[in-house]
Amino acid sequence: MMKRNPNLLFLLCLPLVLMLSCAGQRRFPWPLTASNPVLVSEVETLNLDYHRTRSQVLLRRVLRPTRANLDVAAYQANVMRAQPAAAKFVPGQGLVPAAGELFAGVLVPESLGASLAKTPLSPTEAQRPLAFSPLVDVLAQWNYDLASPLEDARSAVRIEAWGGEKSPALQYQEISLLYLHKPPAGGDWQWWVKIEFAPWARLFADMPDEDGDSAPEIYGRLRPDLVNPACSDYVLGAYSSQPLDESAVRTWANELASYWYPSLNTDIVDLQGSRRWPTAATEKEIVAELDGLVVNDPAVVILGKPQGRPVYNVFVIPSLTPAAPTAPAAVSAAGARKTTPLLSPVAKALAEELDQRGSISNWEAKLAKQHRAMRRRLRSRSSKIKALAGIDGFLFFRNSLEYVLSGDLRKQKPGKNPFPAIVDFNDFLAEQGVDFLLVPIPTKAEVYPDKISKGPVKLDSLPILNPHGRKFLADLTDAGVEVLDVLPALLAARVKRKPEQEPLYQPQDTHWTDRGLRLVADLVAERVRRYPWFAEANAEPVRYRLEKKNFKRKGDLVSRLAEREKRRYRPQSLVGQQVITPEGKPYEDDPASPVTLLGDSFTGVYQRTYCRHAGVSAHVAHALGLPIDLVMSYGGGPNVRRKLLRRGPDALKQKRLVIWMFAARDLYNYWEAWEPTPRDQKGESR
């Protein structure tokens, strides 16, 4: 007599059971049997009353700072990444696909269950989870072909709708954790995963929540054919076993904040030499939530505003020795200084540009066809989809297209209008005798208008898409603000590009390439040399050299596409030119420099992320022979002034020039208010 397989009987009966339960809300297919939650052995949550949907602070101690542990600390149950509740979510009532069809079949059907205790994991294996999504990204950088099936699995789980209608705006669940299991009988490592549901996604009447954190979960094993043994070896190797030093941890944190920024408005908090957090500048609501808890020597503090309110991630790494506070520079005894803006060349060029087109309204009329095409592209996807596919592999950030179509930037409501804040900052610096240079970085849409959609745009006649952006620069110049207008040079470089040269912007990323940033760095350096004080400030120029560095990046826009579109894009090969000192060390920015570069992620990429020591500040320093002071905030270009001003008035007295460089798209509908400059020189930067 044939022995019955209870798992098979369950799977065969599952559709019938669910059909009978449809009179009310559906019953969950895998009931929970009580068990105790398992703790992560090397990552601890310090605020014991932390809740993944309500808290505004997540404090974690990482006992061994491997990349694996850092990723778990940043991704697992992090309130920073909590999905907002779906406004019109209605639990489905239709038939649920059979277990073998769920998640496009990427999981072994009979392995599915609602409890970690029902998996074959040993106690040690259960205590060493890996954050699945960042791990897949790391593997894709290492070997895209081997990681490709894992990307398919990640996507298949995210888009599963349980018999309901699939929507790019709704993601019910994702693979949150991975557990590696070695069968006692031998064989390859098995990949077991934890699938967590969004707390609002109550698809069934009795969804299991074994760990009691408001996010229901199930467990299952990835199909063996999706996992190449070499991936297991890679994960168990340096990713999980090699602790990172302070420099590598700093790079990890900068890359994380940069990657999260477009969705979560994240930035690295500069503690200004303090070895305790919270600081005096931390919001009162955050201090109240901490209820007296103080963190000594935090390794990384990240501030985000994912849903408009401040949220902090604080990571403590006991094995890292905290850096000593930087001693303040000696204050110069120099008398009053006068600024020397150079306004007429840019003012003349912008006036001639407008004269050629008659008026702003005539200019807009000539662009009507291109603007209509851009609006169609924006309407073709939900506003929650932040990346849009163009042609020839180019991706575009939604905010960049919205900026091009913005209209008169000065007619934005108070707080959103950047004009008063920029003019005010210029006047404030002039009061201190500090020169000011504004450098808005054009969006990729402005430099590559022919890549947005198929149309009449030709490479030898690239249009300037945003007349109001040009008028805004002219208005600033009229108000006495010196602007370095780099758009004409970028458009000219596009037309003159040789086949072997890389593009000026990364096709799959919001940011520029080495070629684009070095072009702008040369323009900045050319202007700096013309200041009357420069020769004296650079009496002994440093002879830096360049060193080529190859690397791969998938780009920050791929993850912001609709889920089904993401798989079309592979990591791209890029090159950076690292700046090297005469002593053979990588260039580092110098806070004591008389020239400060304020900026957003355009100043951070290549310098603090990607290949490092190869960003725009490094290349300005290389061109001048003078180290530069970089003060940056990953999407906080408009309000990065706070970080500089928090250094105090004595630090500002050392400066001869402040260069303010940020993405031009932030001139329109920036997510924070454009604040006036604090006249007490004590900015409220956190």
N, C-alpha and C positions, 0 to 999 in steps of 0.2 A: 504494500500500500504506500502511495506517495505521501511523503511528509509535507504538511501544510506550512507555508511561509507566512507568519503573522504580519510581517511588513507588507508583503504583496497583497494580502487580503485587505489590509488597511487602505492601501493605495487604490485598489479596485473599488472599494466602497466609499472613498472620500467624496466623489462628486454627488453620490446619492445622499450622503449625510448632509452635505452642504445645501442641497436642493430642498431637503425637508426642513431645514432650519431657516429658510428664506422668509418664512412668515414674519419673523422678527429679524433682528440683525444677525448676521452669520456668526456661527461658532468658530473659534480658532481651531485649526486642524491639529495642532500639537499642544495638548494640555501640559501645564507646568506641574512638575512634582517638586515639592519643596527641597531646597538645598541651600547651602551657605555660599554667599558671594566669595570669590577668590580675589585676594589683593595682588597688586603688582609688586614684585619683590624689590625692585630698585627705583621705583618712582612713588613718592608719597604725597598725598594732598594734605596741606598743613592747616587750612581753615576747615575745621571738622564739620561746620554747619553749611558747607558749600552745597549749592544745588545747581544743577546744570541748566536750568531754565530761568531761575529767579535771581541768582547771585550776580554781582557786578565785579567780583574779584575771584580769581583762581590762583592760589598759591601752591606751588609744587616744588618739592625737594627731589633733585635727581642725584642719587647716591653715586652713580657711575655714569659720566657723561658720554656714553656712546651715542652715535647718531640714532640708533634704534630707540634708546631710552628718551632722548630729547624729543623725538617725533611722537612717542607715546604721551609724554608730558604735555605736548602742545595740542594734540588732536583728540585724545580720548575724553569724551564727555565734557568738552570745553564750551562754556557758555558763550565765548566769543563767536563760535561757529553755529550756535543754535539757530535753527530755522524759525522764522516768524510763522505764526499760525496761519494756515490757509484760510482766506476770508470766506470762501464759499465751499468749504469741504463738506461733502455729503458721503457717508459710508456707502460703498457699493452693495448692491443686492443681487448681482448676477452670479452665475456659476464661477467658481474658482478653478483655474486650470489644474489638472492633475499634477502631483508633486514632480513628476519627471519633466513637465513642461514649464513649471515655474522658473523664473529667472533665466529663460532661454536654455534651460537644461545644463547650466554650468556647475550645479551642485549634484552630488550623488543623492538620488531621491531618498533612499532608505536611511541616510545619515541625518536627515533633518530632525530637529528636536528643540525643545524650549529650555533645556537646562544644560549648563556646562558639565554638570555631574554625569550626564548621560553620554558624554564623549569619551573616547579612550585615552584622553590626555592624562599623563602622570601629574602628580602635584607640582613638580618642578616645571613641567611644560606649561601648566595652567597659569603659573605665576610669571611667565615671561612672554606676554603678548607683544605683538608688533602692530603699529598703526598701519593699516592696509594701504590707504590711498597715497600717503607720502612715500611709502616703500615702493609702490608700483612706479611712481614718478622717478625715484632713484634708479630702479632697475631699467626703466626706459632710457635713461641717460647712459647707462652702462652698456646695454645690449637691447636695442629696440625690438629686434625680431623675437628674442626669447621672452621679452616682457609683453609682447603684443597680445597673447591669449589672456594674460592677467588683466590687461586694460579692457578686453572684451567682457571679462567676468565682472569687473567693476561697473561697467556701463549697463550690462544686462540686469544687474541687481537694482541699480538706480531707477531704471525705467519700468520695472515691473509694476503693473497696475491691478493685479489680482482680479482680472476679469472685467475691470472697468475701463473707461476711456483713458488712454495715455495722453498726458499733457506735458509739454516742456516746462511749464510753470510749476508743476507739482512733482515733488520727489518724496515718495512715501518712506523710503528706507535706503540704507547704504551699508556696504561692508565696512565695519568700523575697525575690527581687530582681526589679526591673523595669529594662529597658534601652530607651531611646527611640532609634529608628532612622529617619533621614531617607533615603528611597530616592534614589539619584543622579538618577533620571529625574524626580524631583518627586513631588508628591502628599502626602497626609497622613502624619503621623508614625506609624510602626508601633510597637506595644508588644510587645516580646519579654520573656519571663519565664524566670526560673530556678526550677525546682521541686526542692526538696530533700526527701529522705526522712529520716525519723527514723533515727538510726544503728542502732537495734535492728530496724527494719522490713525485714529481708532477705527480700523477697517473691520474689526470683529468685536463681538460683545465681551469676550473674555481673554484679551491679549495678555501674554505672560510678561512679567517684569521681575525677573529673578533677583536683580540687584537693587530693586526699589528706587531707581533714579528717574522715574517718569518716562523712560524711553523703553518700550517693550523690545524684546529681542528673541532671536532664534539662533541656533548653531547648525552648521553643516560642513561637509567636506567638499572642497573643490574637486572637480573631476581630475583624475590623475594625469590625463593627457594634456591638461592645460599647464602643467607645471614641469618645466625642464629641470632635471636634477642640478644643472649648473646654477640655476636661480637659488636653489636651496643652499648650495655651497657659498654663493655670494652673500646671502643673507646671514649665514652663520659665521662668515668671515669678518672682514673689517667693519661691516655695517653694525653687527651686534657685539663684536668683541674688542674693538679698538677705541679706547677713550680719546676724546678730542681735547686738544689744548685750548688755552684761552682765546687764541687767535681764531681757531677753527669754530669755537662756540660763537664768537662774535659774528663770523661769516654766516653761520647757520641762522642766527637770530635776524641778521639783516636781510637774508634771502627770504626768511619766513614773513617778516613784516612787509617786504616788498611784494611778495606773492599774494598775501592776503589783502593788501591795500585796496585794489579796485572794488572789492565787495564789502570789506569790513572797516575801511578807513583806519588802518593800523599804522603805528609808528613806534620807533624805539624811543624810550624815555631817557633823556640825558639827565642823570642825577647830579650833575655839576659838582662832582667830587664827594657828594654825600655817601656815607656807607650805611644809611638806614632808609627804609621806606615803610610807610608813606612819608613824604616830605611836606614842608610847609605849603607847597603849591598844590598838593593833592586835594581833590574835591571833598567837600564836607560830607557828602553822602557816602563816599568811599570810606572815609575815616570812620563814620558811624557804623558801617557794615562790619568793619574790622574789629570794632568794640575793644580797642586797646591793643590789638595784636600788632606788633612791629617786626619787620623783617630786617635782619642785619646782613650786610654784604650780599645783596641780591646780585646774581650774575647777569640777569636780563630782566628788564621791565618793558612790557609792550602795552601800549594804550591803543584801544580801538573804540570806534563808535558805530558798531554794526547796525544798530537800530535807533541811532540818535542819542543814546545815553552812553556815558563813559563806561568801558569795561576794561579791566586790567588782567593781564597774565604776568605773574611774577615767578621767576624760576631761581631757585637757590641751588648752587652746586658747591658743596663743601670742599671738594678736592681742588677747586681753583682758588689761587691766592688773589684777593682783590687788589686792583691797581691802586697805588698811592695817589692821593689827590694832586692835581697839577698845581704847582706854585704859580701865583699870579705874576704876570710880567711887570717889570718896573715901569712906572708911569713917566712918560716923557715930560720934560719941563718946557717944551716948545710953547710959544705964545699962540695967539689967535691965528687960525688958518682960513684961507679962502678957498672955496671950491671952484673947480674949473670945468664946468660942463661944456660939451661940444654939441650944440643943438642944431646949427644951421644945415649941415649936410643931410641929416635924416629928414628934417622938416622940408627941405627943398625937394628931395627925392619923392616923399610922400605927396607933396603938392603937385608935382609933375605927373605922378601916377593918376591922381584924381582928374587933373586937367585933360589927360588923354581920353578919359571915359565920360567926360561931360558933367556927371553928377552921380551921387550914390544911387539914386533911383534908376538912372540910365544903366549904371553898372549892374545893378540887380536884375534889370530886365534882360540884359545880355546873358545872364547866368540862369535864367528861369528854367531852361531845360535840364541843366545839371542839378539844380536844386530840387526839381520835381522828382528826379530819379533818386536822389538821396532820401527824400521823404518817403518814397515808396519802399526803399530798403529798410528804413526805420519801422514802418508800419507792418512789414512782412514778418516780424517776430515780436513776441511778447516783450514788454518793456523790462521784464526781469532777465531777459537774455542780453547780456552786456557786450557780447562780441558778435560781429556780423561778417559773413564771408564775402569777400570781393572776388576778383578774378586773378588768375595766375598765382594762386596760393596766398594772396594777401588777405589778412584779417584786419578789421577796423573796430575800434572801441566806440561803443554807442555814444558816449559823452562827446567824443571828438566830432562826430557828425552833427550832433545837436549844437555844438559851439559854432560850426560853420553856418548853420541856419538860424543863429540866435537873434539877428536883428540888432538894433541899436543897443550896445552894451551898457551905455550910460543911462538907459531908461529902466534898468532893473530896479527893483524896490530897495529901499535902504537896507544895508547889511549885505545885499547881494551885488550892489554896484561897487566894483573895485576901484573906480577912479579916485574918490576922496582918500581912500587908504593909501594908495600909491603916492599921490601928491603929498599927503601928510608925512609919509616916511621920508620922502625926498627932502622936505623942509626940515624935518627933525635932524637928519644927518647934516644938512647944511649948517644948522645951528651949532653942531659939534665940529665943523670944519672938515667933514668927511665927504669925499666925492661919492656919487651914486650913479650906477649904471644898471638899467633895467634890460634884461635879455629874455623876452618871451620866446619859448621854443614852439615853433609851428607844429600842428598836429600832422600825423602821417597822411590824413585825408587832404591836407593842403598841399603837401609835397608830392603825393601820388594820387591826384584826382582821377587819373585814367585807370586806376586799379579798383575803383569803387564798384563800377558796373560798366558793361559794354555801352559805348556811346561814341559821340563825335570827337571826344578829346584826343588830341594827337600830341606826341611827345615834343614836337617842335613848336607847339603853341599852347603850353600849359596855362590854364586860366588861374587867376588869383580868386579863390572861391568865396572869400569872406570880405566884402567891401567894408562892412562895419568894423571888422577887426583892424583894418588899415586906418580907418577914420579914428579909431580909439587911440592908436599910436600917435597919430598926428595931434590929437587933442592933448595927450600927455606932453608931447614936445612943446606945444604952445604954452603949457602950464609950467614949463621949466624943468621937466623930467627928461634926462638924457636916455634915449632908447637905442640899443644896438639891434637893428632890424636885420635878422639873418635869413628871412624868407627868400629874398632875391638871390642870395648866394646859394641856397639849397636848391632852388629851382634851376639855376644855371648849372649847378653840378650834376643835376639829373640829366639835363640835355647833353652834357659833355661826357657822360659816363662811358668808360671803355668796357668792353665785354667782360674782361677779367676782373673788374672792380665790383666789390659787393655793393648792395643797395645802401642808401643813406639811413633807412629805417629797417628794423627787422620785420620781415613779412608777417610773422606770427606773434609779434609782440607790440606793445604800445610804444616802445622806446627805440632810440636810434642805434645804429651800429657803430663800430670803431671808426669807420669812414665819416659818418655823420658827426659824431662828437668831436673828432679831431678837426674837421672843417670849422666848426663853431669855436673850438678852443683857439685856433689860429686867429680868428676874427677878434676874439676877446683880447688875446695877447697883443695884437696889433694896436688896439685902442689903448690898452694899459700903458704901452711904451710912450704914448704921446702926452701923458700927464706930466706936468713940470717937475713934480717931486720924484718921478720914477728913477731917474739916473742916480740920485743920491741914495734912495732906498735899496737899490740893487748894485751897489758899488763893487761887490764881489760875487758875480753870478756863479751859480752852481752848474757844472757841466754834467747834466743828466744824459743817459743814453736809453735806447729803446730795446726791448726784447720781446719777440713775437710769442704769443701764447694762443694755442688752439683749444677750443672747448665746444661743447654741444649744449644747446638749449631748445626746449620745445616752444617756449614763448608763453607769456602770461595771458594771452587771449584764447588759447586753445581750451583751457578749462572753463571759459565763460561762454562757450558756444552751446547750442542745444545739444543734448547728450548724443543724439544720433550722428551729429556732424564731427564730433571730436576725433573719431578714429581715422579720419582722412589725413591727419597731420602727424608727421614724424619729427623727432628732434632734428634741428638744423645745425650744420657745422658753421661755427663762427670763429672769428679771430680777434684778439685784442693785442694792443701794443703796451706792454707793461713798462712803466718808467722806472729806471734803475739809477741809484745814486752812484757817485764816484767810488764809494766803498763797496759797491756790488750788492747793496741791499735794496729791496723794493721801496719805492717812494711812499712816504707817509705825509699826510697833510699836517700843517704846523699852525696851532692856535696863536702863536706869537707873530705870525706874518702880518705885515701892514695891509695886505689885501685879503678880504674875506669874500668867499663865494657862498651866498645863501641859496639853497635850492631844494628841489623835491627829488623824486626818484630818478629824474634825468641826470642829476649829479651823482646819484648813488650807484647806478648800474655801471659795471666795469670797474668801479672804484671800491665799493664795499660788498658787491655781489658779483656774480659771474666770475671772470678770471681775476679780478681785484688788482689794485694799484695801476689801473689803466683807464680811469675815468676822465671826465672833462677837467677836473681840478688838477689831476696829475699832468695832463697835456698842456694846460695853461702854464703850469710850473715849468715843464720841459721847455716850452717856447720862450719863456721869460728868463729862465735860469734862477727863478725865485720860488721857494715853496709857498703854497697857498693855504689859507685857513678855510676849511670846508665846514659849514654848518648846514646840515640837511635834515629834512623830514620827509618821509616817504609819501606822500600825497599832501603834505602840509605846506607846500610852497608858499601859498598866500599868507600863512601865519607862522612861518618858520622864524620870522623876526623875533618872536618871543625867546627862542633859544639863544640868540645872540645877546639880547638885552638882559637876560638873566645873569650874564657874566658880570654885570655891574658897569658903572660909568668909567671906572679906571681902565677896563679892558677896551672900551670903545675909543678912549683917547689914544690908544696905540694904532688905530686904524687910519689909513689914508683913503681907502676905497672899499666900498661895499658893492658887490655885484649881486643882483637879485635875479636868479634864473629859475624859471618854472614853466610848466606846460601851459601854453596859451589857452587850452580848453578850460582851464580853471577860471578864466575871466568871465565865464558864463555859468550861472547857477551853481556856484561852488557850494559844497554841502555844509560848510561852516560859514559864519558871518565874517566879512572882511572887517577886521577890527582896527580902530585907530591906534597909533603908536603910543604906548604909555610914556608920558613925559617924565616920569620918575626913573626911567630906564630900568625898571624892574618888571620885565614881561612876565606873564603868568604861564609860561610854558611849563608843562609837566614832564 
